[in-house]
Amino acid sequence: MTTFVPEPHLLDSPRGRDWAPAPVSAPRPAGADEVPATADVVIVGAGPAGLATASALWHLGVHDVVLLDRDGRPCGRFFDRIDTLKQRVLRSPYEHHPGVEGYRDCELLDFARLNWSRLTPVERREIRMAQAGHRSVVPVDVFEAYCRHVATLHHVDERTWRADVRGVRPTADAVTVHADGVSVVAPYAILCLGEERRAAPSDWWEGDSVPPGVSYWDEPVPEDAEHLTVIGAGLSAAHLIANALSDGKRVHWIVRAAEERYQCADVNASFFRAEGRARFDGTSWEDRLTLMGGQRRASVMFEFRPRMQAAEADGRLIVHRGRAVTGLLPERAGRVAVRLSDGERVVTDHAVLALGTAVSTGDRLLPAGMTAARDGWPDLDEKTLAFRNAPRVFAVGAAAGMVLGPAARNIDGHRVATARVATAVAVGLAQSSGRRSTDGRVMAGV
Ligand SMILES: Cc1cc2nc3c(=O)[nH]c(=O)nc-3n(C[C@H](O)[C@H](O)[C@H](O)COP(=O)(O)OP(=O)(O)OC[C@H]3O[C@@H](n4cnc5c(N)ncnc54)[C@H](O)[C@@H]3O)c2cc1C
């Protein structure tokens, strides 16, 4: 029997290297800094899902696209979160990339090989693993450079504007997207909103604001906190713990389940393939809910296990397994007490909440009732991912979970969603302008 030995050194990878610029570089034309008032499509959110969607539309000849994002740059929030956690490698393998389904663009693995001379021996070995069809670890640095490459090739940078979208208002023949001070009218809007951090239960403390000495996983940890509590059992919690230990801090880790889970991927790989999706498609709503619940359970990459076990063995890490948090209370000298369900109190300099994420369904942007949410999931057309109550508005990303299954929230799932949404939008645009090629494929100007 072969025993899998997790290798902690795979988690380390250089960040901030120089990469060759993409062959086409198209800055926004002078005088085009203002958000256009009209477009063929407005994409809200320029994360990996928005990037994949805009790139797919580009291949289908839909170029009059406006991307609106709070951050103003493609994949900004994704990499900000990753860098706050000092995450150096992705959890998803080389075959997961935000390129375009069905078009043989340079894929992530090709891109990494083209940059062979910039890679470390460990990174090169992982590429060979990927080529041989094994699980492989992708450096964040490579992934970011690849996202920039995809964004540049598909003119996504020049079509992205910084804007906080406050409302999406569909009518029979158009959608108006309202952001701070600007509105864009388009025949179609695509919501690529991603996920917000999951807030702590309201009874963990009094009042609306987070108590002193407490922060969330996507915020920096104060450097002077020598003794830290981390609450949560996922990869963000693992990064926070690993960072604290390597800075010489001592850590309490509160895990609600009986024990922490270590596994390579966060989603069973079959859900990224057609046969896995078919398994999901063919089931009742209740069975889908059960599957989603099971697949969304927190887990940590295998590679962390040796470091965690070593730290626990020598007392730098104390793991409170099977213990639920019931509250957080400020203590003297800026410290914080975490109260556990059995009455124990863990007092440290700082506590970090790594409670995962909650799907942005679009219900805050669309008029009341239009998402027709059931069990928190929007009601989407299974073929096109359009909101059934707002057929000119589509969802790509985690919000499509109950149609596409657990892969919807991951980079590879975006490609599948994008293929459906981009085709539906391109067909709709072509039909309304009377342009359609004979083989049914939509092409601009045909
Ligand atoms: C630390 C971390 C590591 C991860 N690692 C992996 C991984 O290795 N592999 C993987 O497949 N997945 C990973 N994920 C999951 C990952 O979040 C998704 O795969 C990917 O980011 C989702 O892309 P997205 O575009 O749907 O969401 P996001 O990346 O969150 O992008 C959504 C964008 O929409 C913007 N937005 C939202 N609402 C509005 C609004 N009202 N107005 C304007 N802009 C708005 C946001 O600012 C954001 O920029 C990771 C997640 C985290 C947090």
The ligand as an SDF file (V2000), in Angstrom:
LIG
                    3D

 53 58  0  0  0  0  0  0  0  0999 V2000
   -8.1420   32.7900    0.8920 C   0  0  0  0  0  0  0  0  0  0  0  0
   -8.9000   32.0880   -0.1920 C   0  0  0  0  0  0  0  0  0  0  0  0
   -8.2620   31.1550   -0.9800 C   0  0  0  0  0  0  0  0  0  0  0  0
   -8.9520   30.4900   -1.9820 C   0  0  0  0  0  0  0  0  0  0  0  0
   -8.2860   29.5870   -2.7530 N   0  0  0  0  0  0  0  0  0  0  0  0
   -8.9420   28.9620   -3.7540 C   0  0  0  0  0  0  0  0  0  0  0  0
   -8.2810   28.0520   -4.6030 C   0  0  0  0  0  0  0  0  0  0  0  0
   -7.1100   27.7400   -4.4300 O   0  0  0  0  0  0  0  0  0  0  0  0
   -8.9730   27.4870   -5.6120 N   0  0  0  0  0  0  0  0  0  0  0  0
  -10.2880   27.7830   -5.8430 C   0  0  0  0  0  0  0  0  0  0  0  0
  -10.8670   27.2470   -6.7920 O   0  0  0  0  0  0  0  0  0  0  0  0
  -10.9380   28.6270   -5.0530 N   0  0  0  0  0  0  0  0  0  0  0  0
  -10.3200   29.2210   -4.0200 C   0  0  0  0  0  0  0  0  0  0  0  0
  -10.9840   30.0690   -3.1880 N   0  0  0  0  0  0  0  0  0  0  0  0
  -12.3960   30.2750   -3.4050 C   0  0  0  0  0  0  0  0  0  0  0  0
  -12.4160   31.5430   -4.2190 C   0  0  0  0  0  0  0  0  0  0  0  0
  -12.9510   32.5890   -3.4710 O   0  0  0  0  0  0  0  0  0  0  0  0
  -13.0630   31.4210   -5.5100 C   0  0  0  0  0  0  0  0  0  0  0  0
  -12.6140   30.3720   -6.2970 O   0  0  0  0  0  0  0  0  0  0  0  0
  -12.9200   32.7200   -6.3160 C   0  0  0  0  0  0  0  0  0  0  0  0
  -12.3750   33.8270   -5.6490 O   0  0  0  0  0  0  0  0  0  0  0  0
  -14.2550   33.1190   -6.5620 C   0  0  0  0  0  0  0  0  0  0  0  0
  -14.2190   34.1040   -7.5230 O   0  0  0  0  0  0  0  0  0  0  0  0
  -15.4080   35.0990   -7.6060 P   0  0  0  0  0  0  0  0  0  0  0  0
  -15.0970   35.9970   -8.7250 O   0  0  0  0  0  0  0  0  0  0  0  0
  -16.6890   34.3560   -7.6050 O   0  0  0  0  0  0  0  0  0  0  0  0
  -15.3660   35.8610   -6.2150 O   0  0  0  0  0  0  0  0  0  0  0  0
  -14.3790   37.0090   -5.6950 P   0  0  0  0  0  0  0  0  0  0  0  0
  -12.9850   36.6670   -5.9520 O   0  0  0  0  0  0  0  0  0  0  0  0
  -14.7890   37.2760   -4.2960 O   0  0  0  0  0  0  0  0  0  0  0  0
  -14.7840   38.2460   -6.6010 O   0  0  0  0  0  0  0  0  0  0  0  0
  -16.0130   38.9130   -6.4670 C   0  0  0  0  0  0  0  0  0  0  0  0
  -15.7550   40.3670   -6.7340 C   0  0  0  0  0  0  0  0  0  0  0  0
  -16.9960   41.0570   -6.7490 O   0  0  0  0  0  0  0  0  0  0  0  0
  -16.8490   42.2910   -6.0840 C   0  0  0  0  0  0  0  0  0  0  0  0
  -18.1650   42.7230   -5.6170 N   0  0  0  0  0  0  0  0  0  0  0  0
  -19.0420   42.0290   -4.8590 C   0  0  0  0  0  0  0  0  0  0  0  0
  -20.1560   42.7800   -4.6480 N   0  0  0  0  0  0  0  0  0  0  0  0
  -19.9600   43.9430   -5.3110 C   0  0  0  0  0  0  0  0  0  0  0  0
  -20.7350   45.1240   -5.4510 C   0  0  0  0  0  0  0  0  0  0  0  0
  -21.9530   45.2560   -4.9000 N   0  0  0  0  0  0  0  0  0  0  0  0
  -20.2230   46.1390   -6.1880 N   0  0  0  0  0  0  0  0  0  0  0  0
  -19.0110   46.0370   -6.7680 C   0  0  0  0  0  0  0  0  0  0  0  0
  -18.2230   44.9420   -6.6480 N   0  0  0  0  0  0  0  0  0  0  0  0
  -18.6950   43.9130   -5.9280 C   0  0  0  0  0  0  0  0  0  0  0  0
  -15.8910   41.9670   -4.9470 C   0  0  0  0  0  0  0  0  0  0  0  0
  -15.2670   43.1290   -4.4610 O   0  0  0  0  0  0  0  0  0  0  0  0
  -14.9270   41.0080   -5.6380 C   0  0  0  0  0  0  0  0  0  0  0  0
  -13.8390   41.6980   -6.2090 O   0  0  0  0  0  0  0  0  0  0  0  0
  -10.3220   30.7460   -2.1870 C   0  0  0  0  0  0  0  0  0  0  0  0
  -10.9640   31.6930   -1.3700 C   0  0  0  0  0  0  0  0  0  0  0  0
  -10.2640   32.3420   -0.3910 C   0  0  0  0  0  0  0  0  0  0  0  0
  -10.9810   33.3480    0.4660 C   0  0  0  0  0  0  0  0  0  0  0  0
  1  2  1  0
  2  3  1  0
  2 52  2  0
  3  4  2  0
  4  5  1  0
  4 50  1  0
  5  6  2  0
  6  7  1  0
  6 13  1  0
  7  8  2  0
  7  9  1  0
  9 10  1  0
 10 11  2  0
 10 12  1  0
 12 13  2  0
 13 14  1  0
 14 15  1  0
 14 50  1  0
 15 16  1  0
 16 17  1  0
 16 18  1  0
 18 19  1  0
 18 20  1  0
 20 21  1  0
 20 22  1  0
 22 23  1  0
 23 24  1  0
 24 25  2  0
 24 26  1  0
 24 27  1  0
 27 28  1  0
 28 29  2  0
 28 30  1  0
 28 31  1  0
 31 32  1  0
 32 33  1  0
 33 34  1  0
 33 48  1  0
 34 35  1  0
 35 36  1  0
 35 46  1  0
 36 37  1  0
 36 45  1  0
 37 38  2  0
 38 39  1  0
 39 40  1  0
 39 45  2  0
 40 41  1  0
 40 42  2  0
 42 43  1  0
 43 44  2  0
 44 45  1  0
 46 47  1  0
 46 48  1  0
 48 49  1  0
 50 51  2  0
 51 52  1  0
 52 53  1  0
M  END
$$$$
